[in-house]
Amino acid sequence: MDLSVVYSSDNNYAQHVGVSMLSLFENNTKFNSITVYLIENNVSQDNKNKLKLICENYRRSIVFIGFKEISNKLQLNIENTISMSAYARLFLPSVIDEKIEKILYLDCDSVINSSLEDLWNTNICNYYVAGVKDTVSDETKQKVYMEINKPYINSGMLLINLKKWREDHIEKRFIEFINSYNGQVFHHDQGTINGVLHEKFLLLHPKYNAMTTFFTMTRDEIMQYYRLKDYYSEADINEAIINPIYIHYTPAFVNRPWIKGCKHPLVSLYKKYLDMTPWKGSSLFEDKRRNVEKMVAFLYNNFPFKLANSICNIIFK
């Protein structure tokens, strides 16, 4: 069985690609081959060599795809805080070998904690993409013209049916959708994926994209904070916490594991795999969140949820 995986990164996130990729190899030894496609936006040669070394150590393959092959397709009005690299996943049919009919897209801020065999063998013949439901409000869905009763998926882990994307000219539909928003789609590439593909999603168990909120909030708190009418069951979320297949280090209130002061309960797992990469011994990054973000994080990390929520509702009313 052969596995095809794709990441997208600029030079700032090369270390995190290395960590995620190494954890993938460590926990997926039963695949005959694993080919990693990295859509790279000015990744340095030194970092490319480090990524190659990881692959060589595990007898796996890496293919570098220059982001310039994709960027010319888009005329985007993007804020400086949003990386252009994130849009790369929208144009995979153009840059991935046509022989590859499906591919697993993984965000860089992740650790693969177990085998991906069951996920990879999921039947998506009748779906454009499979993913895990995100924690977004009805207003977010409406901003990309989705019905509020439709599920909205997080784009940090996607099992993509490239064959169907090619057959139905999804790349062209993405470009038309982005242009209709003058390059300013809410939630950017994720909003585009949901806005265009929502009729043919396959929802997966949350263990395949265990986001930070699963570990820092109860189901009821998640529902309340994000104003959700429905979400995964408590049993499903608990299973994702106990047995996360794919850990997605979304920032939430605890920050990322490579940032000083990170309070994610699985920060040690990231550091474990980091110490197995050529980036071993790398210094932690400074916390560059705005003061207001730090204040909100402090409240939710140090006070009961209801109290923190009440204070924030008063301050930001």
N, C-alpha and C positions, 0 to 999 in steps of 0.2 A: 504494500500500500504506500502510495506516494502523497506527500502533503505539500501544498503550495501556500505560502504565506506572504503577505505584503505589509510593509511598514512605510511610513512617510515621515521624513525628518529633515530638519536643518542641522547645522553643526552644533547648536546649543543642546540638542536632544540626542546626540550620537551616543553618549554614555548610556542613556536610558534604553535606547535600542539594544545596545550590547547586553544590558542586564536582562531585558525581556527575552531576547533571543537565546541567551544562555540558559535561562530557566525553561524555555521551550524545549531546547535540546536535552536538558537533563531529565525532563519528565516525559519525553516522548521517544524513547529508544526503540519502540517496536515498529515505527515507520521505516520502510525500506529506504526511502529518501525523503529529505526535507529541503525544499528550495525556498530561500528567502529572497524576495524582491524588495529592494530598498529604493524608493523614490527619494532621491537626495537633492536637497537644495543647498548647494555650496558646502557640503561636508568636506572637511579637510582630508588630505591624503593620509595624514597620520591616523585620523580616526577611522578612515576606510581600512587601513592596514590592520588596525586593532579588531575591527569587525571580521575581516578576512581570517585573522588568526583564530578567533573563536570558532568559526565555521570549520577551519582546517582541523582543529583539535577534536571536533566531534564528527568529522568526515561528512559534513553537510555543505551545501552550496549557497552562495550569495550572488545576486545579480544586481548591479547598480544601474538605476535608470535616472538620467538627468531630469531635473524638474523643468528645465527650459523647454523640454519636449511637450509639456502640458501648459505651461503658463501663457503661451501665446494664444491659446484658445479662449482665454478669459479676459474680459475687460471689467475689472472689479474695483469697487470703491471700498477698500478695506482699511479699517482702523489699524494703527500701528501695533496694537496689542494682539491682533489676530494673525497667526502665521499663515502665509500663503500655502504652506505645505499641506495643510489640512484639506485643501480643495482637491488634492491629487487623487484621492480615492474615487472621485466622481468620474475619472477618465481612464480607469483601468483597462477597459476593452481596447483602447488605442495603444497601450504601452506594454501589455502582457501578451505573450505568445498566444496566437489563436487556438493552439492545441489545448490550452488550459481552459477548461469549461467552468470551473469553479475555483474560488480562492478565498482564503481566510484573511480578512483585514484586521490588524491588531494595532491599537494605539501604543505609542512608545512608553507611556506611563503605566506600565503593567508588569505583572509577574504571572507566568503560567505555572500553576501549582500542581497540576495533575495531567493525566493523559487527555488529549483532544480527539481520541479515536471516535468516541460516540458522537461528538459534535460534527466531526468531519464526515461521518457516515449518515448524517441527517439528510433525509430526502427533501430536496428543495426544487424538484423539477418543475413544480407549478408556481413557484414563488420567485420574485426578484431577489429577495434577500431575507435572511433570518437574523434576528437580533433580540436583545432584551429590552423590555419596556422601561422607558425613562421616567423620571419624576418631574413632569412638566404640567403646568396648569392648562385649563381650557383656553385661556387667552393666548398662550403660546401656540397651540394648535390652530387657532383661528387666524393667527398672523401668517400662516402658510396655507391658508384656505383648506384646512382639514376639518372634518366634522368632529365635534367634541367627543363623540362616542367611539372614535377610532383610536387604536393604540398608537403611541409615538415612541419610536425606539431610539436608544442611545447608539451613536455611531462609532463608539470606541471599540467595538468588537462586532464584526459583521461577517457572516457567511454569505458570500455573494455568488449568485448564479450568472457568471460571465456570459455563458451561452445565450441565456434569455435576454440579458442586457444588449448583446449584439443584435439578436434577432429583432428586438423591438426598438432599436435605435435610442436607447436610454440616454446615451451621452448627448445627443442632440436635444432631447427633452430637458436635460439638466441645463444646458446652455440657454435654451429659450426661457426656462423658469427663472434663472438668475437675471437674465436681461429684462424680464418683466418687472423685476424689483430694482432695476437700475444698479445692479451689483450689490444691493444691500439687503440680502435675505436675512431674516431674523434667525439667529443661531447658525448662520452661514452655511457651511457644507451640510451640517446635520439637518438644518431646516429644509435644505434643498432635497436631501434624500427622503425625508418624511413627506414633504409636499408633493413630490413626484411619484413616489413608489408605494404610498400607504395602502393602496388597494390590494397589493399582493405581498404583504409581510407574513412571515412565519415567526410567531413569538416563541422564544426559548425560555428555559428555566433560568432564573436569575443567577444561578451558580456559574453560568457562562459569561457573566459580566458583573461580578460582585463589586459594586460601587461603594465608595467610602461611607455613604449614608447608612448602608446596611449595618455597619459596625458601630456607628456612633448614635443612631436613633432607633427607637422602636418603630414598628409598623405604624402604630397610631400617630406617633410624632411625625413620621414621614408624610402621612396622609394630611395631617393638620398643617404642617409647615408649607407644603407644596400645593395645598388646597385641592387634593385629589378626591375624586368620588369613588375611585376603584383602583386597586393595585394588586400585586401578588399577595397570596395568603401568608399568614404569619408562619405557617409550616414551611412554605417555599423559601421565605427569607431566612428562616433559621437554618435550613439546609445549606443555603448559600453561604451563611456565616461559618457553619461547621465544616463544610466541604466545598470551598470555593475552587472552581476549576481555573478561572481566569480572574485575577485580582486587578481591579482597575483603580489606580490611585488618584481618583478625582479629588480636588482640593477640599471641598466642603469647608468645615471649620477647623480642620486639623492640619491642613497644608500637606505638602508632598514629602516623601521620605528622604529626599536629597536636600531638603531645606532645614536649616537649624530650628530646633524646637518642635519638629513634627510630632504630633500626638496620635498618629494612626496606630491602632493596636498591632498591625502587621508590618510596622516599619523595619523590624529586625529581619524579615524575610527579604526585603529589597537589599538590605546591607549584606545579607548572606551571599546572595548571588553577585552583588557588586564586587565582593572580595574574591570572587572566582574569575573576574574579568581582568583585562589589562588596565582597567581604571582603578584597580585596588589601591586604597589609600587616598583617593580623591577627597578633597576638603568639601564640607557641606557648604551650600550656598546661603547667602544672607536672605532673610525674609524681607521681600520687597513689596509686600502688600501695603495698601494705603492704610492710614491710621484708622479710618472708619471700619475697614474690613477687619483689622486687628481687634478693634473694640467689640465688634459683633462676635468674632470668634472667641474672645475672652469670656463674654457673657454665656455663650452656649457651652463652653468647655468647663465653666466653673460654677454655674448655677443650675438648678433644676430647669428642665425644658420649659415648663409652663411659665416660670418666672422670667426666664431669659426672653421667651417669646413675647410676653406682656410688655417688658421693658422696650424691646425693639419696636413693637407696634406703636408704642407711645412716641418714641424718638423719631421714627420714620413715617409717622402718620401723614 
